Amino acid sequence: MWIDEVNCKLCIISSRTSDLVRLNRPEKLPEILSELSRLLQKSSRSEAFSESFRSVAKLVGVEDPYREYKERLATIGKKVAEIVRHKLQQTSWDLKTALRIAAAANIVDTSVLGYRPKKLEEAIWDLPAIEEYVELPSELYYVLDNAGEAQIDFVVAEALERNGIKPIFVVRSEPYEIDMTESDLAGYRVIATPGNISPIRWIRDRFIIAKGIANFEAYIEWGEVPALLLFRAKCDVLSRVFSVPRNSPIIISGEKAKAISLAQ
């Protein structure tokens, strides 16, 4: 589904044309616009965004067009993760603090219309505008988002473990924008779901902690199991839907997020 039929479709056009400009292939703009005219007819926002990114990768001739950018984000994220680790050690690995930081760290994005991020090291201390918690089970799936914030998620996962909760990382098996894939997670226990669409589409058991807008929107379409969604309201659409200032961190159950979104 498209939460906002007009603005979300403007966003995908802006995102994919910006991808080609950023990747120095502006001569491919007519081709991506032709492909987008087809994808805009899809009823699924998540499918349209994932398929359009595959088209970008094909047009530039690189399977993972943002590989170098992801590596730079990971380098920054690792430095900030050490700050987060120190903070959580000071709080005796307080889980509420860890989840607040995880939501606030959802700051980097390549494809939100008009979005301008803050620096990660500043953003992690922003408090959520919506903060809802549910009881977490002893084992859950942790669906990762972009390469920079994932370094912080690794520390948050340690906080979960220190609180008796075993997280299993879940990622897409194929590249999507700056998101983590299986190849980015050597040394970690990870489940990779098919293709480059959000893993939420495939999860049918256990509990989910999911990071980022794309996973939130996929949950609205396909979420079937209990979840805690951590993301920022990076665009005017999400700011309006959740009645929060733009770019506010949000911690919300999947059930409540779906109810609010579908009521629009």
N, C-alpha and C positions, 0 to 999 in steps of 0.2 A: 504494500500500500504506500501511497504518497501522503504524508501527513498534511502537506500543503501542496495541492496540485500545481499551483503556479510557481511559487518560490522554490520548491524542491527541484522542479524541472529547470528553472533558471540556474540553479546551483550546479546541476550536472553538466549543463552546457558550459558554464564558466569554468568548472573544474577541469574538464577534459581539454578544452581549448588552451587553458593555462598550462596544463601538463605539456602539451606540444611546444608551446612557446618556451617554457622553462627548460625543456629538453632539446632545444635548438632545432626543432623540426617544424617551423611555421608553414612550410610549403605543404604539409599534410593536413592543414586545417579543413580544406574542402572535404577530404575523405572522412575525417572524424565527424564533421557536421552531418554528412550523409548518413553515417552509422547512427548518430544520435537521433536523427529524425525517425529511425526505426525503433530504437530503444525507448524513446519517449512514449510509445504506444503500450509498453508493458504495464501491467497492473502492479508489478513488484518493483519498488524503489531499489531494494537490495540487489535484485538480479540486474537491473539496468546499470547500476553503478559498477558492479563487478565485471559484467560483460564489456562495458565501455572501457574499463581499465585494461582488459585483455587486448582490446582493439588498439589502445595507445601503445602498449608494449609491442604489438605486431607492427604498427606503423613506424616505430623508431628502430625496430629490429633488435631489441634487447629484452630478454625475458624478465629481468628485474631492473627496470629503468632507474629506480631510486636507490640502488645498492650502495653507491658511495655516500649518498646523503644519509642513509640509514646507519652507516658505519660512523659518520660524524656525530649523529644524534646519540648513538650508543656510547661514544666516548664522553660526551657531555653528561649523559645520564648516569654513567658510572661514578663520575665525580660527585654529582648531586646525591646519588644513592648512599655514599659514605656519610654525607651530612644527615640523611634520613636515618641511617643506622645509629649514628650517635644520639640523635633525638630519641629514638625508640629505646635505646639502652637506658637513657635517662628516665624514661617513663615506665621502666620494667616491661617493655614490649606491650604496652597498652594497645589493645586491638582497635578501639575506637579511634585513637590517634592515627594508627596505621591506615585505616580505611579512609579517614579524612585526607591524608596525604595522597593516597592512591587516587582518589577522585580528583583532587586538585592538580595532580600531575598530568591529567589528560589535557595538556595545553598545546601540543604541537599538532598541526594539521596542514595538509597541502590542498584540501579541496572543499573548504567551506566558504561560500560566497561572502566576500567582504571581511573575512576574519583576519585579525591581527593578534598573534599570540604575545604573551609576556615571556620573559626569560624563565626557564624551568626552575632555576634556583630561587627565584622570587615567588613563583606561582604556587609552589608546594605548600605554602603556609596559608593560602586562602581558605577560609572556612566555608562549608557548604551552605547554600541558600535553602536547600531541602535536605533533611537528615533523618532518614527512616532506617531502622534496623530490624532485622528478623533474627531468630535463633539460627545459628549456623550448625550444620551437622558435623560429624567427626571426619567426613571426607567429602570433598567437593571438587568441581571443575573450576579452573581459573582461566577465563578466556582473555588472552592478551590482546593489546592494541599495538601502538606504534613502538618503534625500536628504542626511542629515548626513554619514554616512561616505563618501558618494560624492565629497565635496569632497577628502577625503584620498586616495581612489582615483585622482583626477586626478593627484595628485603621485606616487603609486606608479606610475601609467602612465608618467610622465616618467622614473622610475627604470628601468623596463623598457626604454624607448627608449634611454636612455643606456648600457644594457647590450646593445644590438643587437637588441632584441626589439620588434616592432611590435604594439601592442595595438589591437583594434577593440572599442569598447564595444557591448554588447548589452543592451537593455532591453525591457520589455513595452510594447506600443503603447497599452494602456489602463490606467487607474489601479488600483493594488492597494495598500491600506494606505498606508504612507509611502514606498513604493519609487519609484525614478526611472522616468520615462517619456520618450518621445521629446521631448515638449514641454518637458521640464526640461533638455534638453541642447543648446540652440541654440549653434552654434559648434563642436561636436564631431562627429567622424566617428562615426556610430552606426548600428546595425542595430536596428530595432524588430520584434519578433516578434508574431504575431497574438494578440489578446485580452489578458486580464490574468493568464494563467497563466504560470508560470516559463518564460523563454526556453529553458531546458534541454530542454524537450519538443521543440523544433523544430531543435536543432542536430545536424547529422549529418556534419559535417566539421571538420577542424582540431583544435586543442587548446583547452581551456577553463580559464580561471581564473574561479571562481564564488564570489561572496560570499553569506553568510547562510544561515540555516536552511532557508528555503523552497526555495532553489536546491539546497542539499544534499539535501533530501528528494525534490525532483524528479529529481535525478540518480540516486537509488536506484531510482526508478520507471522512468526513461526514458533515463538516460545511456548513450550508445553510443560516445563518443569519449574519449580520455584527458583527464584533468582534474586540477587542483589545487583543492581545496575549502578555503575560508577562512571560519571561522565560530566562534561561541562556543557552548558547551554550556549554553544558557540555562535549560534545564528539567531536572527530575529524570530524565526518560526518557533524554535524551542524555548526562547525567552517568553514568547506569548503563550505557548501551550502550558508551561509550568508556572507562569506568572512570577518570574524571577528576573533580576537584571541580567543582561547579556553577559556571557562568559562565566556565569556563576557555576561552581561545582555542585553536583547533585548526587546524593546517595538515596536510592529509592528501590523498593521491592519491585520485581517484575510485574506482580499483580496490580499494584497501584499505578505504575507507569503505563501499563496497558489500558487501564480504566480511564486515566486522564487523557491519553492520546486518542483513544477511540471515541471519546465524548466530544471531540472537536467537530 
